Amino acid sequence: MKIKHLALSVAMLLCGISASAGNPQSKTDPSVEFRPHWDIQLQGGAAYTLGETSNFGELVSPALFLSTNYKFHHAMGVRFGLGGWQGKGALVLRDANYAFKFMQLNADYKLDISSLIGGFNHKRVCSVYAFAGAGLMYGFNNDAANALAAGSEDWAVELEYLWDSKLFVAGRLGLGADFRVSDRFTLNLEANTNILSDKFNSKKAENVDWQFNLLAGVSYRFGKNHQVSQVWLDQKAAEEAARIAAEKAEKARLEAERAEAARLAAEKAEKERIAAEQAKAAEAARVAAEHAAHIAAINKEHSENVFFTIGSAYINKKEAAKIKKLSEWLKANEKYSVDIVGYADAATGTPKINLEISKRRAENVRKALIANGVAENRIVMDHKGDTVQPFEKIEDNRVVICTLE
């Protein structure tokens, strides 16, 4: 009972290993993994039935097996087969040997020891395995034993367990080695033993019978024992995704660097533009200031104030000399023009009268300039009356101010 419980526990453990292990990658090529597969196997060799004789060769007989294997796990599989051929027995008392025929249907559970220890290798040259199983035995053509049992009274043998066509179950154990020839073909060596009913050799011995087999065979695999590894594909996909992500990150980094460089360049260009504009504006202001200073100096040196007497627009000789001097300078400096503005003092007359007299004063100065050779288009005339008093003294506001431009 304990043996049955132990066998059940081992079977459950192996099934658990099979279910949880998945399809491992090959040790020599991680791009492939184990693939469940079928094969067909033909084995032939010699069988030895344990018996009561000192001559080993008398109990050796031929054996032949045809099986199909299904390897559902890289280290485990099952085998179903039909085999047998011949068994032999010996009678010591009569010094007689007899042969009989039998067939057996086998079902084995195989454990690939090499893969279990060393892992899956789809190109392993030699794989050692062990198996345990059961066989359903059927005997036939047991004529030699029947003849011994039916002989004359002098030499007849009582074979209490004479094996007829009845079936019985046998246990099987064995070791073997597979030698890889190609992806499809494998050569095989195997040694196994059948633990048989006491009826196997037709003799009653009160214990089990044993038959040992030494076999050589060849197997043909339907399909390869490996396929593209999903783990490897997932790893490659992850690596490719990581590579693409790294490329995108690098691209984003470079774009960010380019954007930052462009931003800094734009800031620098803007600062340079602003600095250039400021420098240009400063230069323009400097030139304008210089020009204004120059004009102010010119005006200070060459502009004239033509004064008049109260209520008069007449230009006297002294003031006429100022106009002539101004005319000569204007003719020598043709890029300049002159603004003339007439005024009247607010202490005399009325605003209307003063506006009119300031106009006549300006007009007389304009005519004098033209008479002295100054082109009319270089003269700009205006009059203010008494609305503006440019000087503090009342009498100084009876004037035409000539300003160079």
Summary of the structure (lengths in Angstrom):
residues: 405
radius of gyration: 65.6
end to end distance: 133.3
largest distance: 195.0
contacts: 1207
relative contact order: 0.09
helix: 38%
strand: 36%
